[in-house]
């Protein structure tokens, strides 16, 4: 397991801060989840953000509609039933005769199914009654009918019929990739704001210790003045420097609280939550070389995977547009039986009927058919160009983030060396001042150089760690790095 490592102070003041990521545990049980606020590692903050961040919650809510849309598309070949019923009363008046009334009721059920071949199958059963005002009784009419329509050219075949289902599944995969992008972007923000908060706290610590060194210098000046080894006027410079350092301390306190607010905002928790960063951090070398990193990026980046899915979907659209240009030739078949049972003295009637036929429809002069094909073809060519450009862009981005991380790693080493040398300068100059061989101006300058060196080291370390995080984002492996799984949430 990686660890946070802080280089201990030595001599007057020694700051050496190392910060790296440590693996997180994804999807802990609620009772194991950390409380919001208090001491929290970066992994804890990520875990809380996964539960509390509003952007992530909204993205998971979108998944409810998205998954239902896929279910609707995949239900295409499931038989559908329609039930209908009705009743009405009608009267007929005949001149010089009585008015005749009748109550008519009707009940029917229709089952329809789309077959993978593109055929439409429909079965209908119905029953109706006619109950007149006369004593003739109730007439009953019932029967059933089955029909089949099979497209032979336009709209026929498994590829055409299943195209909408395949497109819906591609869309679902794209939706998952969109969710992954949202999680990566959100968690990257949490990671960087957490480190910004650590930076702000460390800068506050640097300012506080700088302020204490300034006060110590004033006390040294007083002792030298009392011993007659320094003029009273020389203490003005050290006192002015203390005032400036106190001003910087106030600014650092304000910056730390601003960084805390940015972190709780990124996590989506109460703005009053007080977080104390804890853990051990280790700086590690860049874990990827160029060829390996490119391969990982093409395998994991959501935008590249989405572009591949869009290309596949465009091929489906192009196939459908080609099919739309065909003639509409369909084979039809129909068979049914009907039974009539008069309520009076009428004769029962039983009939059977069947029919088979070919229907042909030829569009003439409809320019929109070719327009659809041209649009689909052009869209596919544009997507192909976009995919090629995206591939080139990814290769450049990967190379750039690796170069940037390597440069920042070297800056860390140089900043550490500069900080160590500045500490030695201050230590030596302090002893020289006590022996009367230096001046306030020289020591104050060296102390300010030390503050700058400490901040430069801190900033270089944070920048390097953020560069590693940028590599993970560029390669599309942020979720894997932190153990966050793309799982559907219960109840959503």
C-alpha positions in Angstrom: 0.0 0.0 0.0 1.2 3.5 -0.9 1.9 5.9 2.0 1.9 9.6 2.7 5.5 10.6 3.7 6.4 13.9 5.3 10.1 14.7 5.5 10.8 15.7 9.1 12.1 19.2 10.0 15.7 19.5 11.0 17.8 22.5 12.2 15.8 25.7 12.2 13.1 24.4 9.9 13.0 21.6 7.4 10.1 20.8 5.2 10.0 18.0 2.9 6.6 16.8 1.8 5.8 13.8 -0.3 2.3 13.1 -1.4 1.0 10.3 -3.6 -2.3 8.4 -4.0 -3.1 5.4 -2.1 -5.6 2.7 -3.3 -9.2 3.2 -2.3 -11.8 0.6 -1.3 -14.8 0.9 -3.6 -18.3 0.4 -2.4 -17.8 -0.2 1.3 -20.7 -1.3 3.3 -22.6 1.7 4.9 -21.5 0.8 8.4 -17.8 0.9 7.3 -18.1 4.2 5.5 -16.3 7.1 7.2 -18.1 9.9 8.8 -18.4 13.1 6.9 -15.8 15.4 8.4 -12.9 14.9 10.8 -9.8 13.1 9.8 -10.1 11.8 6.2 -7.8 10.3 3.7 -8.1 11.1 0.0 -9.7 7.6 -0.4 -12.3 8.6 2.2 -13.1 11.8 0.4 -13.6 9.9 -2.9 -15.9 7.4 -1.2 -18.0 10.1 0.3 -18.2 12.0 -3.0 -19.5 8.8 -4.7 -22.4 8.9 -2.3 -23.0 12.6 -1.8 -22.0 14.5 -5.0 -25.1 15.8 -6.7 -23.6 15.5 -10.2 -23.0 11.8 -9.6 -26.5 11.3 -8.2 -28.0 13.0 -11.2 -26.0 10.8 -13.6 -27.3 7.7 -11.8 -30.9 9.0 -12.0 -30.5 9.4 -15.8 -29.6 5.7 -15.8 -33.2 4.9 -14.8 -34.7 6.3 -18.0 -31.8 5.0 -20.1 -32.2 1.4 -18.9 -35.9 1.6 -19.5 -35.4 2.8 -23.0 -33.3 -0.2 -23.7 -35.9 -2.5 -22.3 -38.5 -0.9 -24.6 -36.3 -1.5 -27.6 -35.6 -5.1 -26.7 -39.3 -5.7 -26.2 -39.8 -5.2 -30.0 -40.4 -8.9 -30.7 -42.6 -9.6 -27.7 -46.2 -10.3 -28.6 -48.6 -7.4 -27.8 -52.2 -7.7 -26.9 -55.0 -5.2 -27.3 -58.4 -5.7 -25.7 -61.4 -3.6 -26.7 -65.1 -3.6 -25.9 -68.1 -1.4 -26.5 -71.8 -1.2 -26.2 -74.4 1.1 -27.7 -78.1 1.5 -28.1 -79.7 2.6 -31.4 -83.3 3.2 -32.5 -84.8 3.2 -36.0 -88.1 4.9 -36.7 -90.1 3.8 -39.7 -92.9 5.9 -41.0 -96.3 4.7 -39.9 -94.6 1.9 -37.9 -93.2 1.4 -34.4 -89.8 2.5 -33.4 -87.3 -0.4 -33.3 -84.4 -0.3 -30.9 -81.4 -2.5 -30.4 -78.5 -2.9 -28.0 -75.2 -3.8 -29.7 -72.2 -5.1 -27.7 -68.8 -6.0 -29.0 -65.7 -7.5 -27.4 -62.5 -8.2 -29.3 -58.9 -9.2 -28.6 -55.9 -8.7 -30.9 -52.5 -10.2 -30.5 -49.8 -8.9 -32.8 -46.2 -9.9 -33.0 -43.2 -8.7 -35.1 -41.1 -11.6 -36.2 -37.3 -11.4 -36.6 -37.8 -11.8 -40.4 -39.7 -8.6 -40.5 -43.1 -10.3 -40.8 -46.1 -8.9 -39.0 -48.3 -11.5 -37.5 -51.8 -10.6 -36.2 -54.5 -12.8 -34.5 -57.9 -11.3 -33.8 -60.9 -12.8 -32.0 -64.2 -11.1 -31.6 -67.7 -11.6 -30.3 -70.7 -9.3 -30.7 -74.3 -9.4 -29.7 -77.4 -7.6 -31.0 -80.4 -7.5 -28.6 -83.5 -6.0 -30.1 -86.7 -4.7 -28.6 -88.7 -7.4 -30.4 -89.1 -10.9 -29.1 -86.7 -12.3 -31.7 -84.0 -12.9 -29.1 -80.3 -12.0 -29.2 -78.1 -12.4 -32.2 -74.6 -13.6 -31.6 -71.7 -13.1 -34.0 -68.2 -14.4 -33.2 -65.1 -15.5 -35.0 -61.3 -15.2 -35.4 -58.8 -14.1 -38.0 -55.1 -14.5 -38.5 -53.0 -12.5 -41.0 -49.4 -12.4 -41.9 -47.5 -9.8 -43.9 -43.9 -10.6 -44.9 -41.8 -7.9 -46.5 -39.5 -9.4 -49.2 -37.4 -6.4 -50.1 -37.8 -3.1 -48.2 -38.1 -3.8 -44.5 -37.5 -7.5 -44.7 -34.7 -9.6 -43.2 -33.2 -10.0 -39.7 -30.6 -7.3 -40.1 -33.2 -4.6 -40.9 -35.7 -5.7 -38.4 -33.2 -6.0 -35.5 -31.4 -2.7 -36.4 -33.3 -0.7 -33.8 -32.5 -3.1 -31.1 -28.8 -3.1 -32.0 -28.8 0.7 -32.1 -30.5 0.8 -28.6 -27.8 -1.5 -27.2 -25.1 0.7 -28.7 -26.8 3.7 -27.2 -26.9 1.9 -23.8 -23.1 1.3 -24.0 -22.6 4.9 -24.8 -24.7 5.9 -21.8 -22.5 3.8 -19.5 -19.4 5.5 -21.0 -21.0 8.8 -20.4 -21.5 7.8 -16.8 -17.9 6.8 -16.6 -16.8 10.2 -18.0 -18.9 11.9 -15.3 -17.4 9.9 -12.6 -13.8 10.4 -13.8 -14.3 14.2 -14.1 -16.0 14.5 -10.7 -13.5 12.3 -8.9 -10.6 14.1 -10.6 -11.9 17.4 -9.2 -12.2 15.8 -5.8 -8.6 14.6 -6.0 -7.2 17.9 -7.1 -9.2 20.0 -4.6 -8.1 17.6 -1.8 -4.5 18.2 -2.7 -5.2 22.0 -3.0 -6.5 21.8 0.5 -3.4 20.0 1.7 -1.3 22.6 -0.1 -3.2 25.4 1.6 -2.7 23.8 5.0 1.0 23.3 4.4 1.3 26.9 3.1 -0.4 28.0 6.3 2.1 25.9 8.3 5.0 27.5 6.4 3.6 31.0 7.0 3.1 30.3 10.7 6.7 29.0 11.2 8.0 31.9 9.1 6.2 34.3 11.5 7.7 32.5 14.5 11.2 32.8 13.0 10.6 36.5 12.5 9.7 36.9 16.1 12.7 34.9 17.2 14.9 37.3 15.1 13.4 40.3 16.9 14.3 38.7 20.2 17.9 38.0 19.0 18.1 41.7 17.9 17.0 42.8 21.4 19.6 40.7 23.0 22.3 42.1 20.6 21.1 45.6 21.3 21.2 45.0 25.1 24.8 43.6 24.7 25.7 46.8 22.7 26.5 44.8 19.6 23.7 46.2 17.5 22.3 49.7 17.0 18.6 50.2 18.1 17.7 51.4 14.7 18.6 48.1 13.1 15.7 46.3 14.8 13.2 48.3 12.7 13.8 46.0 9.7 13.2 42.8 11.6 10.0 44.3 13.2 8.7 45.4 9.8 9.4 41.9 8.5 7.4 40.4 11.3 4.4 42.6 10.3 4.7 41.4 6.7 4.9 37.8 7.8 1.8 38.2 10.0 0.0 39.6 6.9 1.0 36.6 4.9 -0.2 34.4 7.8 -3.7 35.9 7.6 -3.7 35.4 3.8 -2.7 31.8 4.3 -5.5 31.3 6.8 -8.0 32.7 4.4 -6.6 30.5 1.6 -6.9 27.4 3.7 -10.6 28.0 4.4 -11.3 28.8 0.7 -9.6 25.5 -0.2 -11.7 23.6 2.4 -14.9 25.1 0.9 -13.8 24.1 -2.6 -13.2 20.5 -1.3 -16.6 20.2 0.4 -18.3 21.6 -2.6 -16.6 19.1 -4.9 -17.6 16.3 -2.5 -21.2 17.6 -2.2 -21.3 17.8 1.6 -22.2 20.4 4.1 -20.1 23.5 3.8 -19.5 23.6 7.6 -17.8 20.2 7.5 -14.3 20.4 8.9 -11.9 18.0 7.2 -8.4 17.1 8.4 -6.3 15.4 5.7 -4.5 12.4 7.0 -2.5 9.5 5.6 0.9 8.8 4.2 2.0 9.8 0.7 4.8 8.4 -1.4 6.2 9.8 -4.5 6.7 7.2 -7.1 8.2 7.4 -10.6 5.9 7.5 -13.6 4.5 4.0 -14.0 4.0 4.0 -17.7 6.1 4.2 -20.8 4.7 5.8 -24.0 3.8 2.7 -26.1 2.1 1.1 -23.1 0.2 4.3 -22.2 -1.2 4.7 -25.7 -2.4 1.1 -25.7 -4.1 1.6 -22.3 -5.7 4.9 -23.5 -7.3 3.3 -26.6 -8.6 0.4 -24.4 -10.1 2.6 -21.6 -10.8 6.1 -22.7 -14.6 6.7 -22.8 -14.5 9.2 -25.6 -12.6 6.8 -27.9 -14.8 3.8 -27.0 -17.8 6.0 -27.6 -16.5 7.0 -31.0 -16.1 3.4 -32.0 -19.7 2.7 -31.0 -20.9 5.7 -33.0 -19.1 4.3 -36.0 -20.9 1.0 -35.6 -24.2 2.8 -35.2 -23.6 4.8 -38.4 -23.1 1.6 -40.3 -26.5 0.4 -39.1 -28.0 3.7 -40.3 -26.3 3.4 -43.7 -27.6 -0.1 -44.1 -31.2 1.0 -43.3 -31.0 3.9 -45.7 -29.9 1.5 -48.5 -32.8 -0.8 -47.6 -35.2 2.2 -47.8 -34.4 2.6 -51.5 -35.7 -0.8 -52.4 -39.2 -1.5 -53.7 -41.8 -2.4 -51.1 -42.8 -6.0 -52.0 -44.7 -8.0 -49.5 -46.2 -11.4 -49.3 -49.6 -11.5 -47.5 -51.7 -14.3 -46.1 -55.0 -14.2 -44.3 -57.3 -16.9 -42.8 -60.4 -16.6 -40.7 -63.7 -18.1 -39.5 -66.9 -16.3 -38.6 -70.0 -17.7 -36.9 -73.5 -16.2 -36.7 -76.1 -17.5 -34.3 -79.5 -15.7 -34.7 -81.6 -15.4 -31.6 -84.9 -16.1 -33.4 -85.9 -18.3 -36.3 -82.9 -17.4 -38.4 -80.4 -19.9 -39.8 -76.9 -20.3 -38.3 -74.1 -19.2 -40.6 -70.5 -20.6 -40.5 -68.0 -19.2 -42.9 -64.3 -19.8 -43.6 -62.2 -17.4 -45.7 -58.6 -17.3 -46.7 -56.4 -15.2 -49.1 -52.9 -15.1 -50.3 -51.3 -12.2 -52.3 -48.3 -10.1 -53.3 -48.4 -6.4 -52.9 -45.9 -4.1 -54.6 -45.3 -0.4 -54.0 -42.8 1.5 -56.2 -41.9 5.0 -55.1 -41.4 7.4 -58.1 -39.9 10.8 -57.9 -39.4 10.8 -54.1 -36.1 12.5 -53.6 -36.1 12.2 -49.8 -35.2 8.5 -50.1 -31.8 9.2 -51.7 -31.5 12.2 -49.3 -31.6 9.9 -46.3 -29.0 7.6 -47.9 -26.7 10.6 -48.7 -27.1 11.9 -45.1 -26.2 8.5 -43.6 -23.2 8.1 -45.9 -21.9 11.6 -45.2 -22.4 11.1 -41.5 -20.4 7.9 -41.6 -17.5 9.6 -43.5 -17.5 12.4 -41.0 -17.4 10.0 -38.1 -14.6 8.2 -39.7 -12.6 11.5 -40.0 -13.5 12.4 -36.4 -12.3 9.0 -35.2 -9.0 9.4 -37.0 -8.5 12.9 -35.5 -9.5 11.7 -32.1 -6.9 8.9 -32.3 -4.2 11.4 -33.3 -5.3 13.7 -30.5 -5.1 10.9 -27.9 -1.6 10.0 -28.9 -0.5 13.6 -28.6 -2.3 14.0 -25.2 -0.7 10.9 -23.9 2.8 11.9 -25.0 2.2 15.4 -23.5 1.0 14.3 -20.1 4.0 11.8 -19.8 6.4 14.6 -20.8 4.8 17.0 -18.4 4.9 14.5 -15.5 8.6 13.7 -16.2 9.5 17.4 -16.2 7.6 18.0 -12.9 9.4 15.0 -11.3 12.7 16.7 -12.1 11.4 19.9 -10.7 10.6 18.2 -7.4 14.2 17.0 -7.1 15.5 20.5 -7.8 13.0 22.1 -5.4 14.0 19.7 -2.7 17.7 20.5 -3.2 17.0 24.2 -3.2 15.0 24.0 0.1 17.8 22.0 1.8 20.4 24.6 0.7 18.2 27.5 1.8 17.8 25.9 5.3 21.6 25.6 5.6 22.0 29.3 4.5 19.5 30.4 7.2 21.2 28.3 9.9 24.7 29.6 9.0 23.5 33.2 8.7 21.7 33.0 12.0 24.9 32.0 13.8 26.9 34.7 12.0 24.4 37.3 13.1 24.7 36.2 16.7 28.5 36.6 16.4 28.0 40.1 14.8 29.3 39.0 11.4 26.0 39.5 9.6 23.1 41.9 9.3 19.4 41.7 9.7 18.9 42.5 6.1 21.0 39.5 5.0 19.3 37.1 7.4 15.8 38.3 6.6 16.6 37.9 2.9 17.7 34.3 3.5 14.7 33.6 5.6 12.4 34.8 2.8 14.4 32.7 0.3 13.7 29.7 2.6 9.9 30.4 2.6 10.0 30.7 -1.2 12.0 27.4 -1.4 9.6 25.6 0.9 6.6 26.8 -1.1 8.3 25.9 -4.4 9.0 22.4 -3.1 5.4 22.0 -1.9 4.0 23.3 -5.2 6.2 21.1 -7.3 5.2 18.0 -5.3 1.5 18.8 -5.6 2.0 19.6 -9.3 3.7 16.3 -9.9 1.0 14.3 -8.1 -1.7 16.2 -10.1 0.3 15.3 -13.2 0.0 11.6 -12.3 -3.7 12.1 -11.8 -3.9 13.8 -15.2 -2.2 10.7 -16.7 -4.8 8.5 -15.1 -7.6 10.7 -16.5 -6.0 10.9 -20.0 -5.7 7.1 -20.0 -9.2 6.6 -18.8 -8.2 4.6 -15.7 -9.1 6.9 -12.9 -11.9 4.6 -11.6 -9.7 1.5 -11.8 -6.9 3.4 -10.0 -9.3 4.2 -7.1 -11.2 0.9 -7.1 -14.5 2.6 -8.1 -16.8 0.1 -9.9 -19.5 1.0 -12.5 -22.3 -0.7 -10.7 -26.0 0.0 -10.9 -27.3 1.4 -7.7 -30.1 -0.3 -5.8 -33.5 1.3 -6.3 -32.5 3.2 -9.4 
